[in-house]
Amino acid sequence: MKKKIILGITSSIAAYRACDLVRLFVKDGHSVFPVLTMHAEHLVSPLALETLSGNPVFSDMYTGDRRGMGHIDLKRDASLLLVAPATANIIGKFACGIADDLLSTTYLSVTCPVLIAPAMNPNMYAHPAVRENIARLKSWGVRFIEPEEGEVACGDWGAGKLADNETIYRAAVDVIAR
Ligand SMILES: Cc1cc2nc3c(=O)[nH]c(=O)nc-3n(C[C@H](O)[C@H](O)[C@H](O)COP(=O)(O)O)c2cc1C
């Protein structure tokens, strides 16, 4: 059955892969509403996401032609908030209840399941701050898709690579099905 998925995209170098992820969901008949952080706009094209999803791309809470309150409107009928890729920054904001942009505000306002696919340098992923933020979010029922181990964009090696799109897609469909 067609479901509404809010896809949060943050400013990891892996953000370009969000375009293919959108295609997987759309191909399966789902409706994807991309929400970019302001920084993510440097790394992936809002126009490409808008074209592939067939929906408006949201980023700034205060501009655009939307009427009303974007963070409240977006959550209506959503079956899943998926954040892929998720930076250390957005994970920290979610864990601390910081709501200073559309994506972090949306996170606080949704009642649907939340699924996060982290992507970052292995040293960042191993940092106690990030580990504690993830543990805290898990204790609240937020689900995570573990990043893969391998060589990351900067050349370092370790756990931190965004999981592959098929894995993210299957995890999302599994959560929705429940
Ligand atoms: C080219 C580039 C790639 C980056 N990749 C990552 C990344 O993979 N993971 C991460 O946590 N931060 C990454 N950063 C740093 C984030 O962009 C930075 O922490 C930013 O403040 C996060 O903002 P956001 O969470 O609102 O998107 C990268 C920065 C640049 C310039």
The ligand as an SDF file (V2000), in Angstrom:
LIG
                    3D

 31 33  0  0  0  0  0  0  0  0999 V2000
   32.1330   17.8600    1.8530 C   0  0  0  0  0  0  0  0  0  0  0  0
   31.6260   17.6250    3.2500 C   0  0  0  0  0  0  0  0  0  0  0  0
   31.2560   16.3510    3.6320 C   0  0  0  0  0  0  0  0  0  0  0  0
   30.7880   16.0960    4.9250 C   0  0  0  0  0  0  0  0  0  0  0  0
   30.4060   14.8340    5.2500 N   0  0  0  0  0  0  0  0  0  0  0  0
   29.9550   14.6020    6.5040 C   0  0  0  0  0  0  0  0  0  0  0  0
   29.5210   13.2850    6.8620 C   0  0  0  0  0  0  0  0  0  0  0  0
   29.5830   12.3310    6.0730 O   0  0  0  0  0  0  0  0  0  0  0  0
   29.0360   13.1050    8.1140 N   0  0  0  0  0  0  0  0  0  0  0  0
   28.9490   14.1210    9.0420 C   0  0  0  0  0  0  0  0  0  0  0  0
   28.4970   13.8670   10.1550 O   0  0  0  0  0  0  0  0  0  0  0  0
   29.3410   15.3820    8.7080 N   0  0  0  0  0  0  0  0  0  0  0  0
   29.8200   15.6350    7.4850 C   0  0  0  0  0  0  0  0  0  0  0  0
   30.2250   16.9060    7.1470 N   0  0  0  0  0  0  0  0  0  0  0  0
   30.0990   17.9740    8.1540 C   0  0  0  0  0  0  0  0  0  0  0  0
   28.6480   18.4810    8.2080 C   0  0  0  0  0  0  0  0  0  0  0  0
   28.2970   18.9880    6.9250 O   0  0  0  0  0  0  0  0  0  0  0  0
   28.5380   19.5700    9.2910 C   0  0  0  0  0  0  0  0  0  0  0  0
   28.7370   18.9830   10.5630 O   0  0  0  0  0  0  0  0  0  0  0  0
   27.1910   20.2750    9.2450 C   0  0  0  0  0  0  0  0  0  0  0  0
   27.1720   21.2900   10.2380 O   0  0  0  0  0  0  0  0  0  0  0  0
   26.0240   19.3310    9.4950 C   0  0  0  0  0  0  0  0  0  0  0  0
   24.8300   20.0250    9.2910 O   0  0  0  0  0  0  0  0  0  0  0  0
   23.4170   19.3000    9.0960 P   0  0  0  0  0  0  0  0  0  0  0  0
   23.3640   18.1730   10.0700 O   0  0  0  0  0  0  0  0  0  0  0  0
   22.4310   20.3840    9.4370 O   0  0  0  0  0  0  0  0  0  0  0  0
   23.3040   18.8890    7.6700 O   0  0  0  0  0  0  0  0  0  0  0  0
   30.7080   17.1670    5.8750 C   0  0  0  0  0  0  0  0  0  0  0  0
   31.0840   18.4470    5.4650 C   0  0  0  0  0  0  0  0  0  0  0  0
   31.5520   18.6730    4.1940 C   0  0  0  0  0  0  0  0  0  0  0  0
   31.9830   20.0690    3.8100 C   0  0  0  0  0  0  0  0  0  0  0  0
  1  2  1  0
  2  3  1  0
  2 30  2  0
  3  4  2  0
  4  5  1  0
  4 28  1  0
  5  6  2  0
  6  7  1  0
  6 13  1  0
  7  8  2  0
  7  9  1  0
  9 10  1  0
 10 11  2  0
 10 12  1  0
 12 13  2  0
 13 14  1  0
 14 15  1  0
 14 28  1  0
 15 16  1  0
 16 17  1  0
 16 18  1  0
 18 19  1  0
 18 20  1  0
 20 21  1  0
 20 22  1  0
 22 23  1  0
 23 24  1  0
 24 25  2  0
 24 26  1  0
 24 27  1  0
 28 29  2  0
 29 30  1  0
 30 31  1  0
M  END
$$$$
